[in-house]
Amino acid sequence: MPCIHVKTLIQADRTIVFDLARSIDLHQVSTAQTNETAIAGRTSGPIEAGESVTWRARHFGVYQTLTARITGYDRPNYFVDEMVEGAFKRFRHEHRFDEKEGYTTMTDSFDYTAPLGWLGRVADRLFLERYMKDLLTRRNAIINQVAESERWRELLG
């Protein structure tokens, strides 16, 4: 049961970073390589407490769907999304935001269990954990680019 931690330092206001991290539209931009699309629930704008989103994406050459719900929320400090339905046995993704001297530290903690028992554990060791960390790192790099430019205004209004 890996737990992936990714910290990203962003020179932007914490509220802006928090709202960008909740943006369905920005998420779709940051996951373009997997053709990730919101197909049900909240499909655009920032996701709110208690809401869910269903994603369709191509991972490892196969299209999959996954539904996640916001189960914890304290703007602009943190939010949590958890899988309701999807390919993982379970996941919990915690997003924390701390601001100091004009910088926001965005910390992702992605705690999950792969499906398929021992086969899933082998997949974790061979490639899945690295794949998931790369997805989070790539997503955070896009959030960083948008937050540190004026592009955030386009997404957040």
C-alpha positions in Angstrom: 0.0 0.0 0.0 2.2 2.9 -1.2 1.7 6.4 -0.1 3.2 8.9 -2.5 4.2 12.4 -1.3 4.9 15.2 -3.7 5.7 18.8 -2.5 5.6 21.7 -4.9 6.8 25.2 -4.1 4.8 27.9 -6.0 5.3 31.6 -5.9 1.6 32.5 -5.7 -1.2 33.1 -3.2 -2.4 30.0 -1.4 -6.1 30.7 -2.4 -5.2 30.8 -6.1 -3.2 27.5 -5.9 -6.0 25.9 -3.9 -8.6 26.8 -6.4 -6.4 25.8 -9.4 -5.8 22.4 -7.7 -9.7 21.9 -7.6 -10.2 23.0 -11.2 -11.6 20.3 -13.4 -10.6 22.3 -16.5 -6.9 22.6 -15.4 -6.9 18.9 -14.4 -7.9 18.0 -18.0 -5.1 20.2 -19.4 -2.5 18.7 -17.0 -3.5 15.1 -18.0 -3.8 15.6 -21.7 -1.3 12.7 -22.3 -4.0 10.3 -21.0 -7.0 12.0 -22.7 -8.5 12.4 -19.3 -12.0 13.9 -19.6 -14.7 14.7 -16.9 -17.8 12.8 -18.0 -20.1 13.0 -15.0 -20.7 14.8 -11.8 -18.8 18.1 -11.8 -17.4 18.5 -15.3 -16.0 22.0 -15.3 -14.9 24.7 -12.9 -13.7 24.1 -9.3 -15.0 21.0 -7.6 -16.6 21.7 -4.2 -17.0 19.9 -0.9 -19.2 16.8 -1.2 -19.2 16.9 -5.0 -17.9 14.1 -7.2 -16.4 13.8 -10.7 -16.2 10.8 -13.0 -13.1 10.7 -15.2 -12.5 8.7 -18.4 -8.8 8.3 -19.2 -6.4 6.1 -21.1 -3.8 4.4 -18.9 -1.5 1.6 -20.1 -3.4 1.6 -23.4 -6.8 0.9 -21.9 -9.7 3.4 -21.3 -10.9 3.4 -17.7 -13.4 5.3 -15.7 -12.9 6.5 -12.1 -15.2 8.4 -9.8 -13.8 10.5 -6.9 -15.7 12.5 -4.3 -14.5 15.4 -2.2 -14.6 14.0 1.4 -12.6 16.7 3.2 -12.5 20.4 2.6 -11.2 23.5 4.4 -10.6 26.3 1.9 -7.7 27.3 1.4 -5.9 24.9 3.6 -6.7 21.4 2.3 -9.1 19.1 0.5 -9.3 15.4 0.2 -10.7 13.3 -2.7 -11.4 9.6 -2.4 -12.2 7.0 -5.0 -15.8 5.9 -5.0 -15.5 3.6 -8.0 -12.7 2.7 -10.3 -9.7 0.6 -11.1 -7.9 0.9 -7.7 -9.0 -1.1 -4.8 -9.0 2.2 -3.0 -7.4 5.6 -2.9 -7.3 8.7 -0.8 -5.6 11.9 -2.1 -5.0 14.6 0.3 -4.0 18.1 -0.9 -2.5 20.6 1.7 -1.6 24.2 1.1 0.7 26.2 3.3 1.8 29.8 2.6 4.9 31.6 3.8 6.5 34.8 2.5 4.7 34.9 -0.9 5.2 31.1 -1.6 2.7 28.3 -1.3 3.8 24.8 -0.6 1.4 22.4 -2.1 1.7 18.9 -0.6 0.0 15.9 -2.2 -0.3 12.6 -0.3 -1.7 9.9 -2.5 -2.4 6.8 -0.5 -3.7 3.8 -2.5 -4.1 0.1 -2.9 -3.7 -1.4 -6.3 -6.3 -4.0 -7.4 -5.6 -7.7 -8.0 -3.9 -8.6 -4.6 -0.3 -9.9 -5.0 -0.3 -9.1 -8.7 -1.2 -5.5 -7.9 1.7 -5.4 -5.3 4.1 -6.6 -8.0 2.8 -4.0 -10.5 3.4 -1.4 -7.8 7.0 -2.3 -7.4 7.6 -2.6 -11.1 5.9 0.5 -12.5 2.6 1.7 -11.0 4.0 3.7 -8.0 6.5 5.5 -10.3 3.7 6.1 -12.9 1.4 7.6 -10.3 4.2 9.8 -8.9 5.0 11.1 -12.4 1.3 11.9 -13.1 1.2 13.9 -9.8 4.5 15.7 -10.5 3.4 16.6 -14.1 0.0 17.9 -12.8 1.7 20.0 -10.2 4.1 21.5 -12.7 1.1 22.7 -14.8 -0.5 24.1 -11.6 2.8 25.9 -10.9 3.1 27.3 -14.4 -0.5 28.6 -14.4 -0.4 30.0 -10.8 2.9 31.9 -11.4 1.6 33.5 -14.6 -1.6 35.5 -15.3 -3.2 32.4 -16.9 -4.9 31.5 -13.6 -7.3 34.4 -14.2 -8.6 32.7 -17.3 -9.4 29.5 -15.4 -10.7 31.0 -12.2 -12.4 34.1 -13.6 
